[in-house]
Amino acid sequence: MARRLSGKCLCGAVRYDVADEFVYAANCHCSNCRRTTGSAFKPFAGIERDKLALVKGEDKLLIFGDQSGAHDAHCGLCGSLLYSLVREGAFFHVPMGTLVDDPSIRPTAHIFVGSKAGWFDITDDLPQYQEHVIVGSDAR
């Protein structure tokens, strides 16, 4: 049985439980990720949809995008981004900053650096890709 991790929003109104079985992880610098996080990039980890479960606050979610398709789920109270539903609804991209527990995966690349914030310098040695790239699996 896989180790389980917990995650939550800033105010704690929404909580989730996820298997520590992430398939890929990256730092996304696209303008949408920057806007939704308010940061230079979004460190995220991808996992199959059935391996994440909301355990508290589903009624507090604010869905941005297609309710039945690709969307971002935020806490409707504090605004924290909790996950993005991607890849035709098969995967969640979990912002790694919402994890309470330390996952075994680490980001392996910077993606969409072609549109990164001009005021931010990438200073690590991870590979950089102008757009998206297959990271560990078919990431997008």
C-alpha positions in Angstrom: 0.0 0.0 0.0 1.3 3.4 -1.0 2.2 6.0 1.6 -0.5 8.7 1.9 0.2 12.4 2.0 -2.1 15.2 3.2 -2.6 18.6 1.7 -4.6 21.6 2.5 -5.4 25.2 1.6 -4.1 28.2 3.6 -7.1 28.5 5.9 -7.6 24.7 6.3 -11.2 24.7 5.0 -10.3 22.3 2.2 -8.1 19.2 2.8 -7.1 16.3 0.6 -5.4 13.0 0.8 -3.1 11.7 -2.0 -1.0 8.7 -2.6 2.8 9.3 -2.7 2.8 7.9 -6.2 3.3 11.0 -8.3 4.2 10.2 -11.9 6.1 13.4 -12.8 6.9 16.8 -11.3 8.0 20.1 -12.8 8.3 23.9 -12.3 5.9 25.5 -14.7 6.6 29.1 -15.7 3.6 29.7 -18.0 1.6 32.9 -17.6 -1.5 31.0 -16.4 0.5 29.2 -13.6 2.1 32.5 -12.6 -1.3 34.2 -12.4 -3.1 31.4 -10.5 -0.3 31.2 -7.9 0.8 34.8 -7.8 4.4 33.5 -8.0 7.2 33.2 -10.5 6.3 29.6 -11.2 4.2 26.7 -10.0 6.0 23.6 -8.7 3.5 20.8 -9.3 3.3 17.0 -9.3 1.1 15.0 -11.6 -0.9 12.0 -10.4 -3.8 9.9 -11.7 -7.1 11.3 -10.7 -8.2 8.3 -8.7 -5.2 8.7 -6.3 -6.4 12.0 -4.8 -9.4 12.4 -2.6 -10.9 15.4 -0.9 -11.4 14.7 2.7 -12.9 18.1 3.8 -14.5 21.1 2.3 -15.6 19.9 -1.1 -18.5 22.4 -0.8 -15.9 25.2 -0.3 -14.3 24.7 -3.7 -14.2 27.4 -6.3 -13.8 25.9 -9.8 -12.3 28.0 -12.5 -12.7 26.5 -16.0 -14.9 23.7 -17.2 -16.6 22.0 -14.3 -16.6 18.7 -16.1 -13.3 19.2 -17.9 -10.0 20.9 -17.5 -10.1 23.3 -14.5 -8.4 24.7 -11.5 -9.9 24.1 -8.0 -9.3 26.8 -5.4 -10.5 27.2 -1.9 -13.5 29.5 -2.1 -12.6 31.1 1.2 -8.8 31.8 1.1 -8.2 31.4 -2.7 -5.5 28.8 -2.5 -5.0 26.7 -5.6 -5.5 23.1 -4.6 -5.2 21.2 -7.9 -5.7 21.5 -11.6 -7.6 18.8 -13.5 -5.7 18.1 -16.7 -5.0 15.6 -19.5 -8.7 15.1 -20.5 -9.7 14.7 -16.8 -7.3 11.8 -16.2 -4.7 13.6 -14.0 -4.5 16.1 -11.2 -1.6 18.6 -11.1 -1.1 19.2 -7.4 0.7 22.4 -6.4 3.5 21.1 -4.2 3.2 24.0 -1.8 -0.2 22.7 -0.7 1.3 19.4 0.5 1.6 19.1 4.3 3.8 16.0 4.0 7.0 15.8 2.1 6.5 13.8 -1.2 9.2 11.4 -2.5 9.2 13.2 -5.9 11.0 16.4 -6.8 10.6 18.6 -9.9 12.8 17.4 -12.7 12.6 20.3 -15.1 11.5 23.9 -15.7 8.8 24.1 -18.4 7.4 27.0 -20.4 10.5 29.1 -19.7 9.8 30.8 -23.0 7.2 32.8 -21.1 8.8 33.0 -17.7 8.7 36.2 -15.7 11.5 38.6 -16.9 12.2 39.5 -13.3 13.0 35.9 -12.2 16.3 34.1 -12.8 16.4 30.3 -12.8 19.5 29.5 -10.8 19.4 25.7 -10.4 20.7 23.0 -12.8 17.4 21.5 -13.8 16.8 21.2 -17.6 14.8 24.1 -19.1 12.3 23.8 -21.9 10.7 26.6 -23.9 7.3 25.0 -23.8 6.0 21.8 -22.3 8.0 18.5 -22.3 7.3 15.0 -21.4 8.4 14.8 -17.8 8.6 11.2 -16.5 5.4 10.4 -18.4 3.2 12.1 -20.9 2.9 15.1 -18.7 0.5 17.3 -20.7 
